[in-house]
Amino acid sequence: MIRVAAIDCGTNSIRLLVADVDVAAGTLTDVVRTMEVVRLGQGVDRTGRIAPEALERTLDATRRYAATCAELGVERIRFVATSASRDAENRQEFVDGVRAAIGVEPEVVDGQEEARLSFRGATGVLAGRHPGPFLVVDLGGGSTEMVLGTTSPAASASMDVGCVRMTERHLHDENPTPDQVAAASADVVAALEAAGRVVPFGRAATLVGLAGTVTTVTAHALDLERYDPARIDGSVLGVDRVLDSCRALIGMSRARREVLPFMHPGRVDVIVAGALVWSNVISHVRAEVARAGGNLRTIVTSEHDILDGIAWSAAERG
């Protein structure tokens, strides 16, 4: 048994998982799982650089995570950074700042490694409960990873579409116009068509959605009175029910989104773009499965994602 800390630093949020991992037994037990919205990717799609205020928000959170790790006696830390930091010209400032804040080198991983970690985290708890192949979709702030496999990834692609990137690129109004929504959708569809040349979506038996946009859409579909990970994790919903929730969130005013009881305040301004990406992914995959002779009826939502994959990898590194 080893106590590890996994840190996932994305475009919108930074998350910490402290867990006790028994590699031989194949068990991972949460000690702490927490998230802060820091919006590291603020403006990166437009400027190509991490903004100073975004960097400082992220480093402040990292220092708090370092204190938590010390308090809980963590033996090994793996810090993984994804889309915003790999796109930024000044990512060395980020790397140096994180090293000073927590004492480990942050790993700015590429889309393929991000997909592999997401797949490991999600399927570690799904195998045996749903049929494979799994198509795991990790919908982030700056990118969306699509990975197909049963026991391990067979094909994967990273698309430069995410809830923050699409918001900043297209959805400039608090209540986006139909033209803005159409432009964002066109970007997503083009990315899906490119990804489909690498990942055979039609082979998917189980579609699995990960990360904050997907869990928020699921909370809406379940009509939750608060954000409840226990009810969200592992939930199986009909495709049309999920698409209805996506459409409802896309058409909802900001004032209405703000008072949804399950909505994190840091997600209010990007959930429209996130729901738009997710609805396009679902529709595209369903069509590809049908073209291959299948029928995609349901979607599985998992609270276990890249963070769990990072924790497993930290424990296994020896």
KOLDOLO-301751 format. One line per 4 residues: for each residue x, y, z of N, C-alpha, C. Coordinates in pm, whole numbers, plus 50000, padded with zeros to 5 digits. Each point is the difference from the previous one (the first is absolute). Layout:
X,Y,Z,X,Y,Z,X,Y,Z | ...
//
This chain:
50085,49880,50000,49915,50120,50000,50088,50124,50000 | 49966,50095,49915,50074,50125,49995,49902,50115,49993 | 50031,50109,50068,49916,50120,49995,50057,50095,49895 | 49920,50030,49899,50044,50084,49890,49910,50122,49987
50054,50100,49934,49920,50119,49964,50004,50014,49849 | 49883,50015,49941,49987,50026,49857,49946,50141,49983 | 50064,50079,49915,49953,50135,49972,49979,50012,49850 | 49880,50042,49964,49964,50021,49860,49976,50149,49981
50087,50064,49925,49990,50144,49976,49955,50021,49856 | 49874,50034,49983,49944,50018,49867,49981,50145,49963 | 49919,50023,49900,49976,50135,49950,49908,50079,50092 | 49903,49931,50061,49901,50068,50084,50026,49978,50149
50042,49879,50038,50010,49969,50142,50130,49928,50032 | 50031,49999,50129,50111,49920,50052,49941,49911,50108 | 50035,49871,49995,49938,49903,50090,50106,49918,50070 | 49968,49960,50122,50090,49919,50083,49929,49874,50045
50066,49887,49986,49956,49874,50059,50114,49945,50084 | 49974,49985,50129,50091,49925,50087,49934,49865,50023 | 50073,49893,49970,49941,49867,50007,50100,49898,50052 | 49947,49897,50063,50080,49884,50040,49982,49895,49892
50111,49961,49938,49995,49908,49887,50073,49872,50035 | 49932,49888,49978,50062,49868,50013,50007,49942,49860 | 50117,50008,49939,50015,49957,49861,49975,49851,49987 | 50050,49921,50094,49985,49854,49992,49853,49959,50009
49926,50067,50087,49858,49966,50018,49911,50069,49898 | 50055,50102,49933,49921,50073,49901,49895,50090,50063 | 50033,50062,50114,49904,50087,50068,50054,50142,50013 | 49911,50096,49988,50032,50141,50019,49893,50059,50091
50042,50051,50115,49907,50052,50099,50023,50150,50019 | 49897,50078,49976,50012,50146,50016,50026,50038,50145 | 50090,50096,50018,50019,50067,50129,49944,50141,49989 | 50039,50071,49895,49948,50135,49970,49984,50011,49849
49891,50058,49958,49978,50031,49858,49938,50141,49997 | 50072,50094,49936,49953,50138,50002,50033,50070,49868 | 49932,50111,49975,50014,50073,49874,49985,50149,50024 | 50081,50079,49927,49984,50145,49997,50000,50046,49855
49909,50094,49969,50000,50060,49866,50098,50117,50002 | 50106,49988,49920,50105,50104,49996,50012,50064,49862 | 49939,49937,49899,49998,50050,49863,50141,50032,49949 | 50089,49901,50010,50136,50018,49951,50001,50037,49852
49902,49949,49925,49997,50024,49856,49940,50132,49957 | 49977,50088,50095,49943,50132,49968,50079,50068,49889 | 49939,50017,49884,50061,50073,49890,50106,49926,49922 | 50034,49876,50038,50110,49930,49933,49969,49975,49852
49873,49967,49969,49965,49974,49860,50023,50123,49914 | 49983,50119,50058,50014,50125,49924,50143,50053,50000 | 50068,49994,50116,50132,50063,50013,50116,49903,49987 | 49973,49870,50025,50108,49902,50001,50084,50002,50126
49954,50075,50103,50076,50014,50124,49909,49985,50120 | 50056,49947,50110,49928,49996,50127,50003,50140,50060 | 49883,50051,50036,49991,50134,50060,50061,49999,50140 | 50068,50110,50040,50063,50003,50133,49902,49971,50114
49879,50057,49993,49903,49979,50107,49951,49856,50003 | 49989,49936,49883,49959,49859,49995,50109,49911,50060 | 50125,50032,49969,50111,49924,50055,50003,50011,50151 | 49979,50121,50053,50006,50019,50145,49886,49927,50070
49879,50000,49940,49889,49923,50058,50035,49852,50009 | 50063,49951,49895,50035,49859,49994,50108,49965,50102 | 50100,50088,50012,50108,49973,50096,49951,50012,50143 | 49907,50090,50026,49940,50009,50135,49933,49868,50036
49923,49944,49908,49934,49873,50025,50102,49889,50018 | 50108,50003,49921,50105,49898,50011,50065,50004,50137 | 50022,50119,50053,50060,50012,50135,49906,49939,50105 | 49871,50022,49984,49904,49941,50095,50002,49847,49987
50010,49950,49879,50006,49856,49980,50128,49943,50060 | 50111,50073,49989,50126,49956,50060,49986,49985,50151 | 49932,50094,50062,49979,49994,50145,49914,49879,50037 | 49898,49973,49921,49915,49884,50025,50080,49870,49988
50085,49992,49898,50082,49881,49981,50094,49977,50118 | 50060,50107,50049,50091,49989,50115,49924,49955,50124 | 49883,50058,50020,49919,49968,50118,49955,49854,50000 | 49973,49946,49881,49946,49865,49990,50107,49893,49979
50126,50041,49998,50108,49903,49990,50011,49932,49865 | 49979,50076,49896,50010,49945,49865,50143,49957,49971 | 50016,49881,49941,50132,49946,49971,50047,50030,49858 | 49906,50022,49909,50037,50022,49860,49896,50091,49936
50047,50098,49922,49911,50095,49934,50026,49996,49850 | 49893,49998,49922,50012,50021,49857,49909,50116,49960 | 50059,50101,49940,49929,50121,49958,49997,49999,49847 | 49879,49991,49943,49982,49995,49855,49925,50124,49953
50055,50065,49899,49938,50118,49942,49964,49968,49855 | 49887,50058,49955,49948,49959,49869,49988,50119,49905 | 49887,50019,49939,49988,50083,49879,50057,50141,50011 | 49957,50078,50099,50043,50141,50004,50150,50014,50010
50063,49919,50086,50144,50013,50020,50080,49948,49881 | 49949,49898,49930,50077,49952,49885,49986,50094,49881 | 49894,50084,49998,49981,50095,49890,50073,50132,50021 | 50045,50027,50122,50049,50133,50035,50148,50019,49969
50035,50116,49944,50139,50034,49970,50083,50011,50127 | 49935,50048,50109,50073,50024,50124,49979,49888,50101 | 49987,49878,49952,49972,49891,50093,50115,49974,50095 | 50124,50044,49967,50111,49980,50092,49977,50077,50130
49935,50117,49992,49965,50074,50122,49908,49917,50088 | 49906,49932,49937,49909,49912,50072,50077,49884,50064 | 50086,49937,49923,50078,49885,50051,50086,50043,50119 | 50069,50112,49986,50087,50048,50109,49919,50035,50124
49884,50063,49979,49916,50039,50113,49946,49881,50076 | 49956,49899,49927,49947,49879,50065,50110,49929,50077 | 50118,49988,49940,50111,49933,50068,50032,50069,50132 | 50000,50133,49999,50027,50074,50123,49888,49984,50102
49876,49986,49952,49885,49995,50090,49982,49865,50068 | 50032,49890,49927,49967,49869,50055,50118,49904,50002 | 50111,50038,49935,50121,49919,50010,50009,49884,49904 | 49909,49992,49903,50011,49898,49896,49990,50067,49864
50055,49934,49900,49996,50052,49864,49864,49971,49938 | 49926,50102,49957,49874,49972,49932,50026,49940,49863 | 49920,49904,49963,50014,49935,49870,49895,50057,49906 | 50043,50073,49899,49909,50054,49900,49983,49890,49895
49891,49925,50011,49984,49880,49918,49931,50034,49867 | 50025,49916,49901,49933,50019,49871,49862,49934,50004 | 49924,50020,49893,49864,49950,49997,49990,49849,50010 | 50098,49928,49946,49997,49854,50005,50017,49949,50143
50093,50060,50076,50018,49960,50139,49878,50039,50083 | 49943,50116,49971,49879,50043,50071,49888,49899,49976 | 49985,49956,49876,49896,49902,49967,50025,49868,50072 | 50127,49956,50004,50033,49873,50065,49967,50004,50149
50035,50111,50065,49973,50013,50143,49850,50006,50027 | 49926,50071,49915,49854,50008,50016,49938,49862,49987 | 50045,49925,49900,49946,49866,49977,50026,49910,50121 | 50121,50006,50051,50034,49916,50116,49914,50037,50120
49985,50129,50025,49921,50042,50114,49855,49959,49992 | 49941,50014,49881,49858,49970,49984,49971,49852,49996 | 50077,49925,49923,49967,49860,49980,50043,49911,50116 | 50084,50053,50088,50040,49922,50117,49881,49959,50086
49892,50079,49997,49881,49967,50079,49883,49955,49914 | 50012,50010,49868,49889,49964,49912,50010,49859,49945 | 50122,49949,49989,50020,49867,49941,49918,49896,50076 | 49927,49919,49925,49915,49898,50060,49858,50045,50024
49979,50132,50004,49865,50052,50022,49933,50040,49870 | 50079,50026,49896,49947,50041,49870,50081,49931,49891 | 49941,49978,49883,50073,49933,49892,50101,50092,49932 | 50111,49945,49956,50094,50074,49919,49975,49969,49853
50067,50071,49915,50096,50108,50026,49935,50125,50060 | 50077,50069,50084,49958,50127,50057,50050,50115,49912 | 49915,50099,49979,50048,50127,49944,49993,50101,50113 | 50117,50034,50053,50010,50092,50114,50024,50141,49947
49916,50093,50044,50008,50140,49955,50028,50088,50121 | 50117,50061,50001,50040,50091,50108,49989,50142,49947 | 49891,50067,50037,49968,50132,49945,50052,50108,50095 | 50111,50062,49962,50064,50098,50087,49975,50143,49959
50081,50088,50055,49986,50141,49970,50061,50039,49867 | 50117,49940,49968,50068,50037,49878,49999,49892,49894 | 49982,49875,50042,50003,49889,49905,49904,49892,50044 | 49970,49911,49905,49915,49884,50028,50072,49877,49947
50019,49904,50089,50069,49876,49962,49897,49891,49973 | 50021,49926,49892,49914,49890,49960,50088,49875,49994 | 49968,49899,50079,50086,49881,50002,49912,49875,50000 | 50032,49909,49911,49923,49877,49982,50085,49881,50043
49940,49909,50075,50071,49880,50039,49916,49916,50092 | 50048,49880,50032,49929,49912,50093,50079,49989,50129 | 50117,49939,49995,50083,49993,50120,50112,50104,49998 | 50030,50052,49882,50101,50105,49984,49965,50079,49875
50054,50121,49985,49968,50082,49883,50043,49933,49870 | 49909,49994,49904,50032,49949,49867,50019,50113,49901 | 49930,50112,50023,50011,50117,49912,49956,50122,50079 | 50066,50113,49976,49963,50122,50073,50029,50123,49916
49929,50107,50031,50021,50128,49934,49971,50111,50099 | 50074,50109,49989,49978,50118,50083,49953,50114,49909 | 49884,50055,50033,49942,50108,49919,50015,50133,50073 | 50039,50104,49929,50015,50132,50061,49866,50071,50010
49905,49933,50063,49871,50062,50034,49969,49968,50145 | 49957,50099,50073,49966,49983,50141,49912,50116,50043 | 49951,49995,50122,49900,50098,50042,50058,50142,50011 | 50124,50014,50044,50059,50133,50009,50041,50050,49860
50066,49914,49923,50046,50039,49868,49883,50043,49910 | 49891,49923,50000,49885,50033,49915,49928,50125,50049 | 49997,50019,50133,49939,50123,50054,50078,50122,49954 | 50132,49996,50016,50082,50116,49965,50005,50023,49849
49991,49892,49923,50012,50014,49855,49868,50045,49936 | 49887,49953,50054,49873,50023,49930,49889,50062,50084 | 49987,49961,50126,49881,50036,50078,50028,50125,50083 | 49999,50114,49933,50045,50124,50062,49893,50069,50085
49875,49961,49987,49892,50060,50078,49964,49910,50117 | 49950,50060,50109,49957,49920,50115,49893,49899,49959 | 49912,50043,49909,49900,49911,49943,50030,49989,49852 | 50076,49899,49958,50050,49993,49863,49889,50003,49895
50031,50061,49887,49905,50010,49890,50000,49870,49919 | 49895,49977,49921,49999,49881,49914,50120,49994,49905 | 50044,50115,49949,50115,50001,49911,50127,49956,50073 | 50017,50045,50124,50116,49961,50078,49998,49849,50028
49883,49949,50035,49986,49856,50027,50031,49920,49873 | 49951,50047,49886,50025,49930,49874,50148,49998,49965 | 50069,50112,50024,50144,50006,49970,50079,49905,50089 | 49964,49995,50128,50068,49909,50091,49973,49855,49961
49876,49969,49964,49966,49864,49959,50079,49958,49877 | 50017,50092,49906,50076,49968,49879,50143,49963,50035 | 50062,50070,50096,50135,49966,50046,50004,49859,50058 | 49900,49968,50082,49998,49870,50066,49981,49888,49898
49909,50020,49908,49974,49898,49898,50125,49975,49916 | 50070,50106,49961,50123,49983,49923,50104,49922,50078 | 50012,50028,50131,50095,49927,50084,49961,49853,50013 | 49870,49972,50011,49953,49862,50011,50027,49922,49871
49980,50066,49887,50026,49932,49872,50148,49963,49987 | 50088,50091,50046,50143,49970,49996,50035,49888,50097 | 49944,50006,50121,50027,49896,50100,49950,49864,49954 | 49886,50000,49929,49942,49875,49952,50084,49928,49896
50095,50072,49942,50092,49934,49906,50108,49921,50074 | 50010,50023,50131,50099,49931,50084,49932,49900,50093 | 49886,50039,50054,49927,49919,50097,49871,49948,49935 | 49983,49870,49986,49877,49946,49940,49882,50005,50098
49934,50115,50005,49891,50021,50096,49891,49893,49989 | 49978,49949,49881,49893,49904,49979,50016,49870,50075 | 50122,49970,50046,50025,49876,50073,49959,50009,50146 | 49965,50118,50048,49971,50018,50143,49875,49922,50043
50013,49925,50109,49885,49935,50062,49947,50082,50117 | 50090,50069,50069,49962,50083,50115,50067,50136,49987 | 49919,50106,50002,50051,50137,49997,50009,50050,50143 | 50119,50046,50039,50025,50044,50138,50045,50146,49997
49930,50085,50075,50035,50141,50008,50063,50035,50132 | 50107,50085,49992,50075,50040,50120,50008,50151,50010 | 50030,50047,50120,50036,50139,50030,49878,50089,50023 | 50029,50126,50040,49898,50088,50057,49882,50031,49913
50021,50023,49870,49886,50025,49913,49906,49881,50000 | 50055,49881,49981,49917,49880,49991,49927,49973,50131 | 50068,50014,50113,49934,49974,50127,49893,50105,50030 | 50022,50124,49954,49899,50105,50020,49877,49973,49914
50020,49961,49874,49886,49963,49915,49925,49883,50062 | 50073,49903,50053,49937,49886,50065,49919,50042,50122 | 50055,50092,50080,49927,50051,50116,49869,50065,49956 | 50003,50073,49889,49878,50061,49947,49902,49893,49955
50049,49898,49929,49913,49893,49952,49936,49924,50116 | 50072,49988,50111,49949,49932,50119,49915,50092,50088 | 49996,50130,49965,49924,50100,50076,50041,50002,50147 | 50131,50005,50023,50052,49996,50136,49979,50132,50073
49977,49991,50128,49982,50119,50083,50133,50052,50053 | 50108,49926,49978,50136,50043,50031,50094,49913,49917 | 50125,50042,49991,50097,49917,49929,50033,49880,50087 | 49965,49881,49953,50014,49879,50080,50082,49897,49922
50133,49994,50025,50086,49907,49924,49954,49855,50009 | 49944,49960,50114,49959,49861,50017,49887,49964,49903 | 49910,50094,49972,49892,49972,49906,50045,50015,49855 | 50095,50088,49976,50048,50024,49865,50089,49886,49952
50090,49956,50087,50100,49900,49960,49934,49868,49962 | 50029,49955,49880,49948,49872,49953,49858,50006,49949 | 49939,50117,49999,49862,50011,49953,49992,49964,49852 | 49890,49936,49963,49975,49959,49862,49872,50068,49955
50012,50087,49899,49887,50079,49953,49979,49977,49851 | 49875,50010,49958,49969,49990,49859,50062,50114,49921 | 50040,49970,49877,50064,50101,49915,49910,50122,49983 | 49873,49979,49971,49909,50113,49977,49983,50085,50126
50001,49937,50116,49988,50075,50125,50120,50091,50020 | 50118,49950,49970,50121,50082,50014,49998,50114,49898 | 49962,49970,49876,49994,50105,49898,49898,50107,50037 | 49889,49960,50060,49900,50098,50045,50060,50094,50105
50080,49946,50091,50063,50084,50103,50103,50093,49938 | 50074,49951,49901,50095,50087,49930,49926,50117,49935 | 49892,49970,49930,49923,50107,49933,49944,50099,50100 | 49953,49950,50114,49944,50089,50102,50106,50096,50053
50121,49949,50026,50108,50085,50052,50048,50099,49895 | 50005,49957,49874,50044,50090,49893,49903,50116,49985 | 49871,49973,50016,49899,50104,49983,49967,50080,50124 | 50063,49968,50111,49969,50062,50129,50072,50133,50017
49935,50098,50061,50064,50129,50026,50106,49983,50110 | 50095,50093,50002,50102,49995,50104,49936,50010,50139 | 49900,50087,50014,49933,50017,50130,49941,49867,50048 | 49945,49924,49908,49940,49871,50038,50111,49898,50031
50108,50001,49922,50109,49906,50027,50061,50023,50138 | 50010,50127,50038,50064,50035,50128,49929,49941,50120 | 49872,49976,49991,49924,49954,50117,49974,49849,49998 | 50052,49931,49901,49986,49855,50001,50075,49944,50121
49937,49918,50082,50059,49961,50128,50125,49913,49988 | 50021,49937,49885,50116,49913,49980,50113,50068,49924 | 49981,50126,49961,50096,50068,49913,50113,50065,50080 | 50124,49962,49972,50115,50066,50063,50011,50141,49944
50023,50101,50086,50007,50139,49951,50101,50021,49889 | 50109,49925,50002,50104,50015,49898,49966,49935,49868 | 49883,49937,49992,49960,49933,49877,49884,50071,49930 | 49942,50100,50067,49882,50067,49947,50025,50057,49861
50116,50063,49979,50025,50069,49873,50051,49909,49890 | 50032,49873,50031,50053,49911,49896,49913,49876,49977 | 49893,49983,50076,49920,49879,49987,49925,49997,49867 | 49966,50115,49944,49931,50000,49870,50091,49937,49895
50126,50045,49995,50095,49943,49905,50025,49853,50030 | 50009,49965,50128,50023,49861,50035,49885,49911,49956 | 49876,50045,50025,49883,49922,49958,49993,49990,49849 | 50043,50105,49932,50001,49998,49854,50100,49896,49948
50120,49997,50059,50098,49901,49960,49947,49860,50027 | 49947,49977,50119,49953,49868,50039,49886,49952,49910 | 49905,50088,49968,49888,49960,49915,50048,49962,49861 | 50098,50074,49947,50053,49966,49868,50075,49867,50002
50076,49977,50107,50071,49872,50013,49900,49885,50002 | 49898,50011,50084,49901,49892,50014,49932,49973,49866 | 49954,50106,49934,49928,49984,49873,50089,49936,49894 | 50125,50044,49995,50094,49947,49901,50029,49852,50026
50026,49966,50126,50031,49861,50033,49878,49911,49975 | 49881,50046,50038,49880,49919,49977,49984,49971,49850 | 50022,50101,49918,49988,49981,49855,50103,49900,49948 | 50123,50007,50052,50104,49908,49955,49972,49856,50045
49947,49984,50121,49963,49867,50048,49888,49943,49914 | 49902,50083,49968,49890,49955,49914,50051,49961,49862 | 50094,50078,49947,50057,49970,49868,50072,49865,50000 | 50054,49964,50117,50070,49872,50012,49905,49885,50035
49870,50031,50007,49901,49895,50026,49959,49984,50144 | 50044,50092,50087,49966,49991,50141,49894,50102,50039 | 49976,50009,50130,49900,50093,50052,50046,50051,50136 | 50043,50126,50006,50045,50060,50125,49878,50056,50073
49960,49934,50107,49879,50040,50072,50029,50079,50127 | 50114,49972,50065,50027,50060,50131,50141,50058,50007 | 50020,50082,50103,50129,50062,50028,50032,49980,50147 | 50124,49965,50029,50046,49983,50137,50081,50124,50039
49973,50053,50119,50079,50111,50054,50089,49948,50113 | 50127,50039,49998,50092,49955,50103,50065,50118,50071 | 50003,49995,50131,50076,50097,50079,50147,49959,50009 | 50031,49880,49952,50137,49951,49998,50058,50031,49863
50111,50073,49998,50049,50052,49872,50151,50009,50001 | 50053,50101,49934,50146,50014,49989,50065,50010,50137 | 49931,50057,50098,50057,50014,50134,50032,49862,50059 | 49908,49905,49982,50023,49864,50048,50113,49935,49921
50003,50026,49868,50107,49946,49918,50137,50051,50043 | 50008,50126,50038,50126,50057,50048,50040,49933,50132 | 49903,49978,50089,50030,49936,50127,50052,49858,49981 | 49934,49924,49910,50049,49865,49972,50142,50003,49946
50025,50091,49908,50134,50006,49938,50107,50041,50103 | 49963,50089,50092,50095,50040,50104,50036,49882,50090 | 49900,49919,50033,50025,49884,50086,50082,49894,49928 | 49979,49985,49871,50065,49892,49926,50142,50032,49956
50037,50127,50009,50133,50038,49952,50112,49939,50083 | 49970,49966,50123,50098,49931,50084,50116,50089,50038
//
